[in-house]
């Protein structure tokens, strides 16, 4: 099993809900173990596609310690605050160089790496770039000349389209083509590796193309190529089965079922939200530790819930996802609910399009809702307009009285 890439936490942040305090509490702020320091890469702008690909590889190496390619790291590893400026600069470079030049020059694995770096870094790629990469991917799949590395990259590109919210118009086409060409069932030189099989399982689930037969084939490929897999990929397989429904593993081949139950069933989901660090205080109270798991926005919402006398949990697990705020008995006799605070620094919205919820966050809502919870998203921009405790209480009471996310 490939080693787990080390997770990094959020660095200092400049945004705030109000002038009096930073957006994230102290637990979210520390100097990253692989700080770029004087090696920051944003000082020069790639002038051509190959230079941009080299820049992406350099950033990858800085974040993970490996240059193995798009599959060597999970989202949390790449979502660190110390890479934020560089990933933003990479997106600007994509626009400067142009989609045509990028797609014509770079290989599918190189394009997959760029897209994964952008999305894990919280940046929403240009829609035209996603479309052009998708067309190149489908063209190579049609020609039948794709190598195993190209097939893995094709699956990663399909998943990138899904993570950009383009599963219906882009991701589904690649997934369907990979299924129809038998890529998931092939062996030998032109077959999916473990990383590609894991990526295709989640992309297929998002595109509503995952059935028992396909999942079985993908799990057998993962089992045969276990050395390719990172822990984050096992989490993606778990998420795929959660979204597709638990019935999908029924009547599956014993080899595939054994692999799933042993390695995937309880795998940690690769949520791009950077984890908080527990306070380094000996004998710290449990309530203080829980408080430090929340952003300032979430802490303020929690205090407002207490003002409304709503008994709630902080940092519980629902369907494999960490849910920071949930209540089993909200006011009005309603069913149990989960409250989500949408803000850039915890990666629930795209950094370059902060008004748009990430696709990953929407998948989280779907899973939590399927576990019987009403989902209530709150946006940081709206919360900033609420100046007093009374304003916040009134607003939150109205939100909880509504229908929530549908």
Phi, psi and omega in degrees: 000130180297148184291151177287128175290139185295139179270140178246153183258170179295142177270192178301145180232149187259340183288160176208154175284328179210157184302339187283345187205154176288162183294323182244145180289174184305325184299338181268001187238114173205162178285122182296149184292340180239046183303140183286329178051233183287353180268011183307137188264358184282355185288339178234147184252125178302136184259350181212166185302318182293323176295323178294318178297320177297321178298316179299319179295321178296316178297320179299315180296318179298321184280325191244342186078009181222147176245028187290338179131186188300337189268001189269006182209150176272176183296318182299324180297327185262358185261014184293150183294332183289344177264356189303310183296321183291322178291323175298318178295326178296320178296319178296324178295322177302317180293321182292318182288323179102143184296318183300314181296319180297312185290324180290326188270318188274149176281169178300316177298323178294318178295321179298321180294317179298313182296318181294321179295317179297311185289319177295330177279005176086009182260132177272115181295157177300136183299323180293324177294315178301318180295316181295319178294320178298317180296319178296318180299312182294325178297316180291325176294321179294321181291340178073020182254006184291132174281176177300320179296323178293322179294317176301315179295323178299318178295320179295323179291321175300317179292324177298319177299320178294318181291341175269004180080016182248037182292323185290316186265341183235306185300318183298322181298316179293316181300312180298321180292321178293323178292315184292331180273358177076021183300326183284344185249002185277160173235169175090204187292328180255070181216155178295139168276182181296319180297317179294321180295319179295316180297319181293327180298315181288318178300318180295322178295317180296323182273007179059039179244359185273121173236179184299319182297314180294315180300318179301314180297318181292321179293324177294321176296318178298320179295319180290331182244041185301329181297339179285342196272141170257157177306324180299326181291324176296324175296323178295322177295317177301315180297322179301314181290328179294317180290320181288335181110144185296337181295343186294336181270357178291144177061026179275154177308136183304325179296314180294318182294320178297317178298316182297311184291328182283317189246335189251330190302322181243020181296148178287130179287140185274062179294129181291353176295120178296136182285151176275157178262132178296144182298137182273063182233117182295129179076020180298142180293150180300324180294325178292320179296316179297320179300324182284351175278352186253148170287168179300319177304310181294325177296320180292321177294319178299316178296323179293322175299320178295322177298327178275003181061039175262112178288126186215161178259149174243126179061069171253172180244127179229117178061027181092347180266140170284126178242119189286327183224121178212152181225131180274340181220070179292167183296157176084009178069021182281169178289170180301151186222158175235134183246127183242131177262117183265117182205152186299317191287349172250015169063031175270347173229159178288139183294324181270354176221068189295348176277354184249122176294139179291154177298320179302318179296323178294322176296321178299315180299319181297316181296314181296319178296322179293344176267015173090013180259139166283137184252127180236102176279142174237138181259144183293327180296318177294318183297325180297335182280350183268103192278331187240164176300321180295319178300316182294318180297316180297315180297314183293324176298320179293319179299313182291342177276350182272191183272340180077196181289137179242000000 
